[in-house]
Amino acid sequence: MQLPSKQALIGHSPAAALNRRRIFWIAYILDRDLALRAKAPCAQLDSETDIEIPEEDPEDGIGIFYSPQGNVRFNYFRTRVQLAFIQGKAHDILYSRRAQNLTQQRLANIARLKTMLYD
């Protein structure tokens, strides 16, 4: 289906392209979540993905939550994609074969993960 590729969006209407991007990001979230829980590699590599993360302020408002008073706005979908990216990095830093061999660098990588989560 070539969902993680901008090339695959050519020829689709803007609405269809938006839906394809959203489907990819939902699959990406699920992939990262399952991979981290299973301590297994992710199926979708970040290096093979060239589409942008979901917009901060989508026109249709999908993925946006508001506080009951309406003064706080939170883009759940975009934030969940960002967390999925961090989940992939967590696997790379903590559970991958490469990480098992980098014992001295492991603490620095864990500190980097904490910084990513804080941001």
Secondary structure, DSSP 8 states (H G I E B T S, - for coil): --TT-SGGGTTS-HHHHHHHHHHHHHHHHHHHHHHHHHT---SS-GGG--S----SS-TT-TTEEE-TTS--EEEHHHHHHHHHHHHHHHHHHHTSHHHHH-HHHHHHHHHHHHHHHH-
